[in-house]
Amino acid sequence: MKKILLIGREFGSGASTVADKIARRLGWTLLDHALPREIARLAHVSPDVCERLEERVDPWLHRLVNIIWRGSFEQNPPLSDMAVLDTDRLVSLIKQVIEQTIAAGPCVIVGRGAPYFLHDRADTLCVFLYASRERRFRRVLERAGNAAEATRLVDTMDEERRKFTKHYFGSEWSDRRFFDAMINTAIGDDATVEVIFHLLNTVNQNEEAGKQ
């Protein structure tokens, strides 16, 4: 039985919105925006610092994370704050929070390397959401309110995720072998939700039928 939904995504494809809709409909725990707060608690640092740390290896500080979590548009934190969370510790904390969430019950998890280090679990369904650059730019622009910043984020965030995934999980980001389905969110958020629901229900029904 699939009780863990993992969502990989291109930046700006709408994964957070889709994941929220699915989690609410299923009554499952959603691990997305709450993750930096939990990591901040475990690391004993400000949540504002954690919201800037994820999915990037910064060559300037040699393996020190310096990314804007979920595409926040605030200034970078002081180095003294950032230094408490190097990449190795951040990855360890991400895994710890995700594993605790899974142990508590069914859940929906957005990104954070989960499709790669949970790949061998039999109870996961993993989908990857993508969209054209223009659609992703328009979605990010609504949040950023600045065309130049939206362009920068759309053009760089996925490359940083690619580096992060390769470095810490030894895998190619968006490698189709890690995903049960890849969905173009140009069909709309609600339609994407329905496709995922159909896939989840079908897989679980087939697994139940195979046990009989």
N, C-alpha and C positions, 0 to 999 in steps of 0.2 A: 504494500500500500504506500502510495506516494503521499507523504505528509510534510515535505519540505519543498517549497517552490523557490528556486534560485533564478534570479533575473540578472543576466548580463546586459550591458547596454552601450550604445554609442552616446556620447554626451549630447544632451538636448533632444533625445528621442522620446522623452516622456515616460521613462521607466518609473519614476517616483509616483507619478499620478496613477499609472496603471497598477502598480503594486499596492497602493493605498486602496484603490477600488476593490481589488481582489481580496485583500486581507479583511476589509470590512464585510464583504459579502460572505466570506467563509468563516469569519469569526476567529481567524488565525492571528498570531502575533506578527507585527510588521517590524522588521529590523532594517531601518534606513536612516532617517534623520535622528533617531534616538541613539544610534551607535556612538557618535562622538561624545555625547554626555556620559555614557557608561564608561567609555575609555578614559575620559577625564577623571571620573570618580576613582577608577582603579589606579590611575597614574598619579593622582593627587595634584592635578594641574587644572587650570581654568578651562571650562568648556570652550571659551572663545579661542584658546590656543588649539584645542583638538579639532575645532571646526575648520582649521586651515591645514590639517595634516592628513594626507591620504594619497595613495596610488601614484607616487612619484619618487624617483631617485634623483636627488639634486647633486649634480657633479661638482658644483662650487664648494659644497661642504662635505663631499665624499660620503655618500650614503646617508645623509641627513634629510629627513622628510621636510619639504617646504612647499606644500601645495594648498590650494584653496578648496576646502571640503565642500563638495556639492556646488562649486562655482560661486562661492561667496565673493563679494567685491570689496572687502575691506583691506586695509594695509596689512603687510606681513607683520607678525609678532616680533618682539625683540629676540635677539639670538639667545639670551639667557633663558627665555621661556621655551624656545624651540628645542634647545639642546637636551632637555629632559626626555624627549621622545625621539630617539634615533630610529632609523628604519627597522632594525631588528626588534626592538622593543614594541614598536607600533604594530608590526605584523603579528607578534606574539599575543598582544592584547586583543587585536581584531579576532584572532582565532579563539581566544578564551571567551570573549563575549558571544561569539556566534555559537560555540559549543554549549555554552550555558543556556542560550535561547532555545536551541534544539532540544536540549534535555528537558526543558519545561513544557514542551508540547509543539503542535503543528505551527509552522511559521512560514513567512515570506521574507526572503533576504535579497536585498538589492546590492549587486556588485561586491566590493571589498574582498575580491579574490576567492569568494566562496565557491564559485563553479569549478575552481581548480583543486583546492585542497579537500573538497567534499565529493570529488568526482566518483570515488569508488563506493559511495554509499548506495544501497539499493532503494532507499526510501526518498530519493530526491528526483524532482523533475526540473530540468534546467532549460530555460529559453533565453534567446538573445534578441533584443529589440534594436532595430536600426531604422534610419530614415534618410532621405536625401539631405545633402548639406543645406539646401535652401530652407527646408522645413525645420531642420534643427536650428538654423540661424534665427528664424522667425520666433521660435519658441524661447530661445535663450534671450533674444532681444527684449521680449516682453518682461523678463525678469531683470535684465541688466539695465535697460533703459538707455543704453549707449551702444551704437552700432560698432564702433571700433573695439570696445571691450567684448561684445558678443562675437565678433569675428575672431578675435584673439583666442577666446575660450573654445570655440568650435574647432579652430585650426590646431590647437595645441593639446587639449585635455586628453584626447584619445591616444595621442602619441606618448604622453606621459604614462598613461595606463598600460600601454603596450610595453614600455620599458620596465615598469614595475612588475608586471606579470611575468615577464621573461626572467628578470633578475631574482625574484623571490619564490616563484613557483615553477620555474624552468619550462614554462608553457608559452605558446603563442597566443596572444590576446585575440579573442573572437574566433579561435580555432573551432571549426564546426564539429569536430569530434567530441567536444565537451558539452554540446548542446543537443537537446532533443528536438528543438525547433528554432528557427530564426524567422522573426516576424517583422515585416515592414509596417511601422506605426502610421504610415500614410493612410491606412484604412480607418483611422480614428481611434481615440482612446477606448471608447466603449466597445467598438468592434474588436480591438486587440484583446480586451478583457474577455470577451465571449469566446474568441479563438483559444485562449489559454484555458478557460474553463472547460471547453469541449475536449481539449487535449488531455487535461488532468482527469476528467471523468472517464474518458475512453480508456486511458492507460490503467486506471484503477479497476474499471469494470473487467478489462481483459485479464488483469492479474487475479481478480477474484474468480473469474471463470476458469482460469488455469488450475486453481486449487481444487476445483470440484471433480 
